[in-house]
Amino acid sequence: MSKIVRCPKCGSEVPEDNLRCFFCGSMLDISVGPLSFIANKKGGLVISIIAIITILFLLKWFF
Ligand SMILES: [Zn+2]
C-alpha cells in the first residue's frame, strides 16, 4: 500500500515508507515520509513533543 515518491536529491522513485533513498542515501522529505502525519497534521508536532516529555517523565517516575 506504499506510494512512490521521488527522492528530492537524485530524483529516483522510492517507496514513501523508506526514510532514505536507496540510490543516493539521502533522507527523504519528512512531508512525504512515514512521519508525514506529524508534518501534515496541524499542531501534530506540539502533540508529539508533549507525548515524548510525558513518556520521559513517566520513565523517570517509575525507575
Ligand atoms: Zn536519491
N, CA, C, O and the ligand as a Tripos MOL2 file, in Angstrom:
@<TRIPOS>MOLECULE
protein
  253   251    64     0     0
PROTEIN
NO_CHARGES

@<TRIPOS>ATOM
      1 N           0.8300   -1.2180    0.0000 N.3       1 MET1
      2 CA          0.0000    0.0000    0.0000 C.3       1 MET1
      3 C           0.8550    1.2550    0.0000 C.2       1 MET1
      4 O           0.3430    2.3600    0.1840 O.2       1 MET1
      5 N           2.1720    1.0890   -0.2080 N.am      2 SER2
      6 CA          3.0250    2.2690   -0.1380 C.3       2 SER2
      7 C           3.0410    2.9970   -1.4800 C.2       2 SER2
      8 O           3.1070    2.3810   -2.5440 O.2       2 SER2
      9 N           2.9810    4.2890   -1.4000 N.am      3 LYS3
     10 CA          3.0510    5.1130   -2.6020 C.3       3 LYS3
     11 C           4.5070    5.3130   -3.0130 C.2       3 LYS3
     12 O           5.4330    5.0880   -2.2340 O.2       3 LYS3
     13 N           4.6720    5.7340   -4.2370 N.am      4 ILE4
     14 CA          6.0140    6.0060   -4.7480 C.3       4 ILE4
     15 C           6.2400    7.5150   -4.7140 C.2       4 ILE4
     16 O           5.4150    8.3030   -5.1750 O.2       4 ILE4
     17 N           7.3790    7.8810   -4.1540 N.am      5 VAL5
     18 CA          7.7280    9.3010   -4.1270 C.3       5 VAL5
     19 C           9.0750    9.4820   -4.8070 C.2       5 VAL5
     20 O           9.8430    8.5330   -4.9640 O.2       5 VAL5
     21 N           9.3420   10.6960   -5.2000 N.am      6 ARG6
     22 CA         10.6280   10.9910   -5.8270 C.3       6 ARG6
     23 C          11.6090   11.5130   -4.7930 C.2       6 ARG6
     24 O          11.2780   12.3730   -3.9760 O.2       6 ARG6
     25 N          12.8170   10.9800   -4.8410 N.am      7 CYS7
     26 CA         13.8820   11.4870   -3.9930 C.3       7 CYS7
     27 C          14.1510   12.9480   -4.3530 C.2       7 CYS7
     28 O          14.3540   13.2640   -5.5250 O.2       7 CYS7
     29 N          14.1550   13.8380   -3.3650 N.am      8 PRO8
     30 CA         14.3880   15.2560   -3.6630 C.3       8 PRO8
     31 C          15.8000   15.5430   -4.1490 C.2       8 PRO8
     32 O          16.0580   16.5990   -4.7270 O.2       8 PRO8
     33 N          16.7160   14.6050   -3.9170 N.am      9 LYS9
     34 CA         18.1140   14.8490   -4.2730 C.3       9 LYS9
     35 C          18.4470   14.3130   -5.6590 C.2       9 LYS9
     36 O          18.9450   15.0430   -6.5160 O.2       9 LYS9
     37 N          18.1620   13.0090   -5.8720 N.am     10 CYS10
     38 CA         18.5760   12.4030   -7.1330 C.3      10 CYS10
     39 C          17.3940   12.1430   -8.0730 C.2      10 CYS10
     40 O          17.5920   11.8110   -9.2410 O.2      10 CYS10
     41 N          16.1650   12.2940   -7.5620 N.am     11 GLY11
     42 CA         15.0100   12.1370   -8.4280 C.3      11 GLY11
     43 C          14.5830   10.7090   -8.6640 C.2      11 GLY11
     44 O          13.6770   10.4640   -9.4620 O.2      11 GLY11
     45 N          15.2190    9.7440   -7.9830 N.am     12 SER12
     46 CA         14.8400    8.3490   -8.1390 C.3      12 SER12
     47 C          13.4940    8.0920   -7.4620 C.2      12 SER12
     48 O          13.1430    8.7550   -6.4860 O.2      12 SER12
     49 N          12.7480    7.1240   -7.9900 N.am     13 GLU13
     50 CA         11.4640    6.7870   -7.3980 C.3      13 GLU13
     51 C          11.6690    5.7250   -6.3290 C.2      13 GLU13
     52 O          12.1940    4.6470   -6.6050 O.2      13 GLU13
     53 N          11.2480    6.0380   -5.1020 N.am     14 VAL14
     54 CA         11.3990    5.1130   -3.9780 C.3      14 VAL14
     55 C          10.0690    5.0540   -3.2340 C.2      14 VAL14
     56 O           9.3150    6.0270   -3.2440 O.2      14 VAL14
     57 N           9.7670    3.9090   -2.5780 N.am     15 PRO15
     58 CA          8.5380    3.8300   -1.7770 C.3      15 PRO15
     59 C           8.5700    4.8460   -0.6470 C.2      15 PRO15
     60 O           9.6180    5.0660   -0.0400 O.2      15 PRO15
     61 N           7.4410    5.4600   -0.3600 N.am     16 GLU16
     62 CA          7.4200    6.5100    0.6540 C.3      16 GLU16
     63 C           7.6300    5.9500    2.0580 C.2      16 GLU16
     64 O           7.8610    6.7130    2.9960 O.2      16 GLU16
     65 N           7.5530    4.6230    2.2160 N.am     17 ASP17
     66 CA          7.8270    4.0180    3.5120 C.3      17 ASP17
     67 C           9.2900    4.1910    3.9060 C.2      17 ASP17
     68 O           9.6300    4.1580    5.0880 O.2      17 ASP17
     69 N          10.1530    4.3760    2.9070 N.am     18 ASN18
     70 CA         11.5770    4.4910    3.1860 C.3      18 ASN18
     71 C          11.9210    5.8540    3.7430 C.2      18 ASN18
     72 O          11.4400    6.8780    3.2580 O.2      18 ASN18
     73 N          12.7550    5.8580    4.7620 N.am     19 LEU19
     74 CA         13.2470    7.1170    5.3010 C.3      19 LEU19
     75 C          14.3680    7.6660    4.4360 C.2      19 LEU19
     76 O          14.5790    8.8760    4.3520 O.2      19 LEU19
     77 N          15.0900    6.7360    3.7880 N.am     20 ARG20
     78 CA         16.2190    7.1410    2.9640 C.3      20 ARG20
     79 C          16.0420    6.6260    1.5420 C.2      20 ARG20
     80 O          15.4530    5.5700    1.3100 O.2      20 ARG20
     81 N          16.5540    7.3800    0.6240 N.am     21 CYS21
     82 CA         16.6220    6.9350   -0.7580 C.3      21 CYS21
     83 C          17.6660    5.8380   -0.8600 C.2      21 CYS21
     84 O          18.7880    6.0100   -0.3820 O.2      21 CYS21
     85 N          17.3120    4.6860   -1.4890 N.am     22 PHE22
     86 CA         18.3350    3.6520   -1.5720 C.3      22 PHE22
     87 C          19.2670    3.8200   -2.7520 C.2      22 PHE22
     88 O          20.1390    2.9780   -2.9710 O.2      22 PHE22
     89 N          19.1060    4.8690   -3.5050 N.am     23 PHE23
     90 CA         20.0420    5.1270   -4.6020 C.3      23 PHE23
     91 C          21.1550    6.0640   -4.1550 C.2      23 PHE23
     92 O          22.3300    5.7990   -4.4130 O.2      23 PHE23
     93 N          20.8010    7.1470   -3.4940 N.am     24 CYS24
     94 CA         21.8260    8.1140   -3.0920 C.3      24 CYS24
     95 C          21.9810    8.1940   -1.5770 C.2      24 CYS24
     96 O          22.9280    8.8100   -1.0870 O.2      24 CYS24
     97 N          21.0590    7.5780   -0.8220 N.am     25 GLY25
     98 CA         21.2000    7.5290    0.6310 C.3      25 GLY25
     99 C          20.7580    8.7760    1.3610 C.2      25 GLY25
    100 O          20.9120    8.8720    2.5790 O.2      25 GLY25
    101 N          20.2060    9.7390    0.6290 N.am     26 SER26
    102 CA         19.7930   10.9670    1.2950 C.3      26 SER26
    103 C          18.4500   10.7660    1.9820 C.2      26 SER26
    104 O          17.6300    9.9490    1.5610 O.2      26 SER26
    105 N          18.2460   11.5290    3.0450 N.am     27 MET27
    106 CA         16.9850   11.4570    3.7630 C.3      27 MET27
    107 C          15.8680   12.0030    2.8790 C.2      27 MET27
    108 O          16.0200   13.0310    2.2200 O.2      27 MET27
    109 N          14.7440   11.2900    2.8830 N.am     28 LEU28
    110 CA         13.6000   11.7830    2.1280 C.3      28 LEU28
    111 C          12.8990   12.8770    2.9240 C.2      28 LEU28
    112 O          13.0100   12.9460    4.1480 O.2      28 LEU28
    113 N          12.1930   13.7080    2.2210 N.am     29 ASP29
    114 CA         11.4670   14.8000    2.8540 C.3      29 ASP29
    115 C          10.4660   14.2320    3.8540 C.2      29 ASP29
    116 O           9.7480   13.2770    3.5580 O.2      29 ASP29
    117 N          10.4290   14.8330    5.0410 N.am     30 ILE30
    118 CA          9.5370   14.3450    6.0830 C.3      30 ILE30
    119 C           8.0800   14.4610    5.6460 C.2      30 ILE30
    120 O           7.2310   13.6990    6.1060 O.2      30 ILE30
    121 N           7.7960   15.3910    4.7790 N.am     31 SER31
    122 CA          6.4050   15.6090    4.3670 C.3      31 SER31
    123 C           5.9040   14.4840    3.4760 C.2      31 SER31
    124 O           4.6960   14.3660    3.2700 O.2      31 SER31
    125 N           6.7960   13.6520    2.9400 N.am     32 VAL32
    126 CA          6.3690   12.5320    2.1170 C.3      32 VAL32
    127 C           6.7310   11.1960    2.7560 C.2      32 VAL32
    128 O           6.4130   10.1430    2.2040 O.2      32 VAL32
    129 N           7.3900   11.2250    3.9080 N.am     33 GLY33
    130 CA          7.8380   10.0040    4.5630 C.3      33 GLY33
    131 C           6.8040    9.4530    5.5280 C.2      33 GLY33
    132 O           5.6830    9.9560    5.6110 O.2      33 GLY33
    133 N           7.1940    8.4100    6.2590 N.am     34 PRO34
    134 CA          6.2660    7.7750    7.1980 C.3      34 PRO34
    135 C           5.8720    8.6690    8.3570 C.2      34 PRO34
    136 O           4.8890    8.3930    9.0440 O.2      34 PRO34
    137 N           6.6270    9.7400    8.5870 N.am     35 LEU35
    138 CA          6.2750   10.6700    9.6520 C.3      35 LEU35
    139 C           5.4450   11.8340    9.1350 C.2      35 LEU35
    140 O           5.3140   12.8580    9.8050 O.2      35 LEU35
    141 N           4.8870   11.6760    7.9490 N.am     36 SER36
    142 CA          4.1780   12.7790    7.3230 C.3      36 SER36
    143 C           2.9720   13.2220    8.1310 C.2      36 SER36
    144 O           2.5530   14.3770    8.0530 O.2      36 SER36
    145 N           2.4050   12.2890    8.9190 N.am     37 PHE37
    146 CA          1.2330   12.6660    9.7100 C.3      37 PHE37
    147 C           1.5850   13.7500   10.7150 C.2      37 PHE37
    148 O           0.7340   14.5510   11.1010 O.2      37 PHE37
    149 N           2.8520   13.7720   11.1390 N.am     38 ILE38
    150 CA          3.2750   14.8060   12.0840 C.3      38 ILE38
    151 C           3.3670   16.1490   11.3690 C.2      38 ILE38
    152 O           2.9250   17.1740   11.8880 O.2      38 ILE38
    153 N           3.9400   16.1300   10.1820 N.am     39 ALA39
    154 CA          4.1450   17.3700    9.4560 C.3      39 ALA39
    155 C           2.8340   17.9210    8.9070 C.2      39 ALA39
    156 O           2.6400   19.1340    8.8290 O.2      39 ALA39
    157 N           1.9440   17.0170    8.5320 N.am     40 ASN40
    158 CA          0.7130   17.4630    7.8960 C.3      40 ASN40
    159 C          -0.3440   17.8950    8.9050 C.2      40 ASN40
    160 O          -1.0890   18.8470    8.6740 O.2      40 ASN40
    161 N          -0.3960   17.1910   10.0120 N.am     41 LYS41
    162 CA         -1.4360   17.5000   10.9850 C.3      41 LYS41
    163 C          -1.1100   18.7850   11.7210 C.2      41 LYS41
    164 O           0.0030   18.9560   12.2170 O.2      41 LYS41
    165 N          -2.0490   19.6640   11.7930 N.am     42 LYS42
    166 CA         -1.8260   20.9430   12.4500 C.3      42 LYS42
    167 C          -1.6520   20.7190   13.9460 C.2      42 LYS42
    168 O          -2.5110   20.1290   14.6010 O.2      42 LYS42
    169 N          -0.5380   21.1950   14.4730 N.am     43 GLY43
    170 CA         -0.2640   21.0120   15.8840 C.3      43 GLY43
    171 C           0.2660   19.6380   16.2160 C.2      43 GLY43
    172 O           0.4980   19.3350   17.3860 O.2      43 GLY43
    173 N           0.4620   18.8100   15.2300 N.am     44 GLY44
    174 CA          0.9250   17.4480   15.4830 C.3      44 GLY44
    175 C           2.2880   17.4260   16.1260 C.2      44 GLY44
    176 O           2.5660   16.5770   16.9730 O.2      44 GLY44
    177 N           3.1430   18.3550   15.7330 N.am     45 LEU45
    178 CA          4.4870   18.4030   16.2940 C.3      45 LEU45
    179 C           4.4420   18.7220   17.7780 C.2      45 LEU45
    180 O           5.1650   18.1280   18.5780 O.2      45 LEU45
    181 N           3.5820   19.6710   18.1370 N.am     46 VAL46
    182 CA          3.4460   20.0340   19.5500 C.3      46 VAL46
    183 C           2.9460   18.8330   20.3460 C.2      46 VAL46
    184 O           3.4380   18.5560   21.4400 O.2      46 VAL46
    185 N           1.9730   18.1290   19.7950 N.am     47 ILE47
    186 CA          1.4210   16.9470   20.4690 C.3      47 ILE47
    187 C           2.5070   15.8940   20.6420 C.2      47 ILE47
    188 O           2.5910   15.2470   21.6860 O.2      47 ILE47
    189 N           3.3400   15.7240   19.6150 N.am     48 SER48
    190 CA          4.4120   14.7420   19.6910 C.3      48 SER48
    191 C           5.4000   15.1070   20.7810 C.2      48 SER48
    192 O           5.8350   14.2400   21.5400 O.2      48 SER48
    193 N           5.7600   16.3820   20.8680 N.am     49 ILE49
    194 CA          6.7120   16.8280   21.8870 C.3      49 ILE49
    195 C           6.1350   16.6000   23.2700 C.2      49 ILE49
    196 O           6.8280   16.1270   24.1710 O.2      49 ILE49
    197 N           4.8550   16.9390   23.4390 N.am     50 ILE50
    198 CA          4.2020   16.7290   24.7420 C.3      50 ILE50
    199 C           4.1920   15.2410   25.0950 C.2      50 ILE50
    200 O           4.4320   14.8680   26.2440 O.2      50 ILE50
    201 N           3.9150   14.4020   24.1110 N.am     51 ALA51
    202 CA          3.8870   12.9600   24.3440 C.3      51 ALA51
    203 C           5.2570   12.4510   24.7700 C.2      51 ALA51
    204 O           5.3650   11.6430   25.6920 O.2      51 ALA51
    205 N           6.3060   12.9240   24.0960 N.am     52 ILE52
    206 CA          7.6660   12.4970   24.4260 C.3      52 ILE52
    207 C           8.0410   12.9390   25.8350 C.2      52 ILE52
    208 O           8.6240   12.1700   26.6000 O.2      52 ILE52
    209 N           7.7030   14.1810   26.1730 N.am     53 ILE53
    210 CA          8.0050   14.6840   27.5150 C.3      53 ILE53
    211 C           7.2600   13.8650   28.5600 C.2      53 ILE53
    212 O           7.8130   13.5280   29.6060 O.2      53 ILE53
    213 N           6.0060   13.5470   28.2720 N.am     54 THR54
    214 CA          5.2030   12.7490   29.1980 C.3      54 THR54
    215 C           5.8250   11.3750   29.4040 C.2      54 THR54
    216 O           5.9000   10.8870   30.5310 O.2      54 THR54
    217 N           6.2730   10.7490   28.3130 N.am     55 ILE55
    218 CA          6.8950    9.4240   28.4080 C.3      55 ILE55
    219 C           8.1750    9.4930   29.2380 C.2      55 ILE55
    220 O           8.4210    8.6400   30.0900 O.2      55 ILE55
    221 N           8.9820   10.5160   28.9780 N.am     56 LEU56
    222 CA         10.2210   10.6730   29.7320 C.3      56 LEU56
    223 C           9.9290   10.8940   31.2160 C.2      56 LEU56
    224 O          10.6280   10.3640   32.0790 O.2      56 LEU56
    225 N           8.8930   11.6760   31.5020 N.am     57 PHE57
    226 CA          8.5180   11.9440   32.8860 C.3      57 PHE57
    227 C           8.0720   10.6600   33.5770 C.2      57 PHE57
    228 O           8.4370   10.4000   34.7240 O.2      57 PHE57
    229 N           7.2740    9.8600   32.8630 N.am     58 LEU58
    230 CA          6.7920    8.6030   33.4400 C.3      58 LEU58
    231 C           7.9520    7.6450   33.6910 C.2      58 LEU58
    232 O           7.9800    6.9620   34.7150 O.2      58 LEU58
    233 N           8.9110    7.5910   32.7620 N.am     59 LEU59
    234 CA         10.0700    6.7290   32.9410 C.3      59 LEU59
    235 C          10.8660    7.1470   34.1650 C.2      59 LEU59
    236 O          11.3150    6.3080   34.9450 O.2      59 LEU59
    237 N          11.0360    8.4440   34.3240 N.am     60 LYS60
    238 CA         11.7790    8.9670   35.4680 C.3      60 LYS60
    239 C          11.0350    8.6510   36.7680 C.2      60 LYS60
    240 O          11.6510    8.3680   37.7950 O.2      60 LYS60
    241 N           9.6900    8.7040   36.7060 N.am     61 TRP61
    242 CA          8.8720    8.4620   37.8900 C.3      61 TRP61
    243 C           8.9570    7.0080   38.3340 C.2      61 TRP61
    244 O           9.0430    6.7150   39.5270 O.2      61 TRP61
    245 N           8.9330    6.1040   37.3630 N.am     62 PHE62
    246 CA          8.8510    4.6780   37.7010 C.3      62 PHE62
    247 C          10.2080    4.0450   37.9600 C.2      62 PHE62
    248 O          10.3010    3.0400   38.6650 O.2      62 PHE62
    249 N          11.2430    4.6170   37.4050 N.am     63 PHE63
    250 CA         12.5530    3.9910   37.5880 C.3      63 PHE63
    251 C          13.4600    4.8510   38.4450 C.2      63 PHE63
    252 O          14.6040    4.4770   38.7020 O.2      63 PHE63
    253 ZN         18.1480    9.7490   -4.0160 Zn       64 ZN64
@<TRIPOS>BOND
     1     1     2 1
     2     2     3 1
     3     3     4 2
     4     3     5 am
     5     5     6 1
     6     6     7 1
     7     7     8 2
     8     7     9 am
     9     9    10 1
    10    10    11 1
    11    11    12 2
    12    11    13 am
    13    13    14 1
    14    14    15 1
    15    15    16 2
    16    15    17 am
    17    17    18 1
    18    18    19 1
    19    19    20 2
    20    19    21 am
    21    21    22 1
    22    22    23 1
    23    23    24 2
    24    23    25 am
    25    25    26 1
    26    26    27 1
    27    27    28 2
    28    27    29 am
    29    29    30 1
    30    30    31 1
    31    31    32 2
    32    31    33 am
    33    33    34 1
    34    34    35 1
    35    35    36 2
    36    35    37 am
    37    37    38 1
    38    38    39 1
    39    39    40 2
    40    39    41 am
    41    41    42 1
    42    42    43 1
    43    43    44 2
    44    43    45 am
    45    45    46 1
    46    46    47 1
    47    47    48 2
    48    47    49 am
    49    49    50 1
    50    50    51 1
    51    51    52 2
    52    51    53 am
    53    53    54 1
    54    54    55 1
    55    55    56 2
    56    55    57 am
    57    57    58 1
    58    58    59 1
    59    59    60 2
    60    59    61 am
    61    61    62 1
    62    62    63 1
    63    63    64 2
    64    63    65 am
    65    65    66 1
    66    66    67 1
    67    67    68 2
    68    67    69 am
    69    69    70 1
    70    70    71 1
    71    71    72 2
    72    71    73 am
    73    73    74 1
    74    74    75 1
    75    75    76 2
    76    75    77 am
    77    77    78 1
    78    78    79 1
    79    79    80 2
    80    79    81 am
    81    81    82 1
    82    82    83 1
    83    83    84 2
    84    83    85 am
    85    85    86 1
    86    86    87 1
    87    87    88 2
    88    87    89 am
    89    89    90 1
    90    90    91 1
    91    91    92 2
    92    91    93 am
    93    93    94 1
    94    94    95 1
    95    95    96 2
    96    95    97 am
    97    97    98 1
    98    98    99 1
    99    99   100 2
   100    99   101 am
   101   101   102 1
   102   102   103 1
   103   103   104 2
   104   103   105 am
   105   105   106 1
   106   106   107 1
   107   107   108 2
   108   107   109 am
   109   109   110 1
   110   110   111 1
   111   111   112 2
   112   111   113 am
   113   113   114 1
   114   114   115 1
   115   115   116 2
   116   115   117 am
   117   117   118 1
   118   118   119 1
   119   119   120 2
   120   119   121 am
   121   121   122 1
   122   122   123 1
   123   123   124 2
   124   123   125 am
   125   125   126 1
   126   126   127 1
   127   127   128 2
   128   127   129 am
   129   129   130 1
   130   130   131 1
   131   131   132 2
   132   131   133 am
   133   133   134 1
   134   134   135 1
   135   135   136 2
   136   135   137 am
   137   137   138 1
   138   138   139 1
   139   139   140 2
   140   139   141 am
   141   141   142 1
   142   142   143 1
   143   143   144 2
   144   143   145 am
   145   145   146 1
   146   146   147 1
   147   147   148 2
   148   147   149 am
   149   149   150 1
   150   150   151 1
   151   151   152 2
   152   151   153 am
   153   153   154 1
   154   154   155 1
   155   155   156 2
   156   155   157 am
   157   157   158 1
   158   158   159 1
   159   159   160 2
   160   159   161 am
   161   161   162 1
   162   162   163 1
   163   163   164 2
   164   163   165 am
   165   165   166 1
   166   166   167 1
   167   167   168 2
   168   167   169 am
   169   169   170 1
   170   170   171 1
   171   171   172 2
   172   171   173 am
   173   173   174 1
   174   174   175 1
   175   175   176 2
   176   175   177 am
   177   177   178 1
   178   178   179 1
   179   179   180 2
   180   179   181 am
   181   181   182 1
   182   182   183 1
   183   183   184 2
   184   183   185 am
   185   185   186 1
   186   186   187 1
   187   187   188 2
   188   187   189 am
   189   189   190 1
   190   190   191 1
   191   191   192 2
   192   191   193 am
   193   193   194 1
   194   194   195 1
   195   195   196 2
   196   195   197 am
   197   197   198 1
   198   198   199 1
   199   199   200 2
   200   199   201 am
   201   201   202 1
   202   202   203 1
   203   203   204 2
   204   203   205 am
   205   205   206 1
   206   206   207 1
   207   207   208 2
   208   207   209 am
   209   209   210 1
   210   210   211 1
   211   211   212 2
   212   211   213 am
   213   213   214 1
   214   214   215 1
   215   215   216 2
   216   215   217 am
   217   217   218 1
   218   218   219 1
   219   219   220 2
   220   219   221 am
   221   221   222 1
   222   222   223 1
   223   223   224 2
   224   223   225 am
   225   225   226 1
   226   226   227 1
   227   227   228 2
   228   227   229 am
   229   229   230 1
   230   230   231 1
   231   231   232 2
   232   231   233 am
   233   233   234 1
   234   234   235 1
   235   235   236 2
   236   235   237 am
   237   237   238 1
   238   238   239 1
   239   239   240 2
   240   239   241 am
   241   241   242 1
   242   242   243 1
   243   243   244 2
   244   243   245 am
   245   245   246 1
   246   246   247 1
   247   247   248 2
   248   247   249 am
   249   249   250 1
   250   250   251 1
   251   251   252 2
@<TRIPOS>SUBSTRUCTURE
     1 MET1         2 RESIDUE 1 A MET
     2 SER2         6 RESIDUE 1 A SER
     3 LYS3        10 RESIDUE 1 A LYS
     4 ILE4        14 RESIDUE 1 A ILE
     5 VAL5        18 RESIDUE 1 A VAL
     6 ARG6        22 RESIDUE 1 A ARG
     7 CYS7        26 RESIDUE 1 A CYS
     8 PRO8        30 RESIDUE 1 A PRO
     9 LYS9        34 RESIDUE 1 A LYS
    10 CYS10       38 RESIDUE 1 A CYS
    11 GLY11       42 RESIDUE 1 A GLY
    12 SER12       46 RESIDUE 1 A SER
    13 GLU13       50 RESIDUE 1 A GLU
    14 VAL14       54 RESIDUE 1 A VAL
    15 PRO15       58 RESIDUE 1 A PRO
    16 GLU16       62 RESIDUE 1 A GLU
    17 ASP17       66 RESIDUE 1 A ASP
    18 ASN18       70 RESIDUE 1 A ASN
    19 LEU19       74 RESIDUE 1 A LEU
    20 ARG20       78 RESIDUE 1 A ARG
    21 CYS21       82 RESIDUE 1 A CYS
    22 PHE22       86 RESIDUE 1 A PHE
    23 PHE23       90 RESIDUE 1 A PHE
    24 CYS24       94 RESIDUE 1 A CYS
    25 GLY25       98 RESIDUE 1 A GLY
    26 SER26      102 RESIDUE 1 A SER
    27 MET27      106 RESIDUE 1 A MET
    28 LEU28      110 RESIDUE 1 A LEU
    29 ASP29      114 RESIDUE 1 A ASP
    30 ILE30      118 RESIDUE 1 A ILE
    31 SER31      122 RESIDUE 1 A SER
    32 VAL32      126 RESIDUE 1 A VAL
    33 GLY33      130 RESIDUE 1 A GLY
    34 PRO34      134 RESIDUE 1 A PRO
    35 LEU35      138 RESIDUE 1 A LEU
    36 SER36      142 RESIDUE 1 A SER
    37 PHE37      146 RESIDUE 1 A PHE
    38 ILE38      150 RESIDUE 1 A ILE
    39 ALA39      154 RESIDUE 1 A ALA
    40 ASN40      158 RESIDUE 1 A ASN
    41 LYS41      162 RESIDUE 1 A LYS
    42 LYS42      166 RESIDUE 1 A LYS
    43 GLY43      170 RESIDUE 1 A GLY
    44 GLY44      174 RESIDUE 1 A GLY
    45 LEU45      178 RESIDUE 1 A LEU
    46 VAL46      182 RESIDUE 1 A VAL
    47 ILE47      186 RESIDUE 1 A ILE
    48 SER48      190 RESIDUE 1 A SER
    49 ILE49      194 RESIDUE 1 A ILE
    50 ILE50      198 RESIDUE 1 A ILE
    51 ALA51      202 RESIDUE 1 A ALA
    52 ILE52      206 RESIDUE 1 A ILE
    53 ILE53      210 RESIDUE 1 A ILE
    54 THR54      214 RESIDUE 1 A THR
    55 ILE55      218 RESIDUE 1 A ILE
    56 LEU56      222 RESIDUE 1 A LEU
    57 PHE57      226 RESIDUE 1 A PHE
    58 LEU58      230 RESIDUE 1 A LEU
    59 LEU59      234 RESIDUE 1 A LEU
    60 LYS60      238 RESIDUE 1 A LYS
    61 TRP61      242 RESIDUE 1 A TRP
    62 PHE62      246 RESIDUE 1 A PHE
    63 PHE63      250 RESIDUE 1 A PHE
    64 ZN64       253 GROUP 0 **** ****
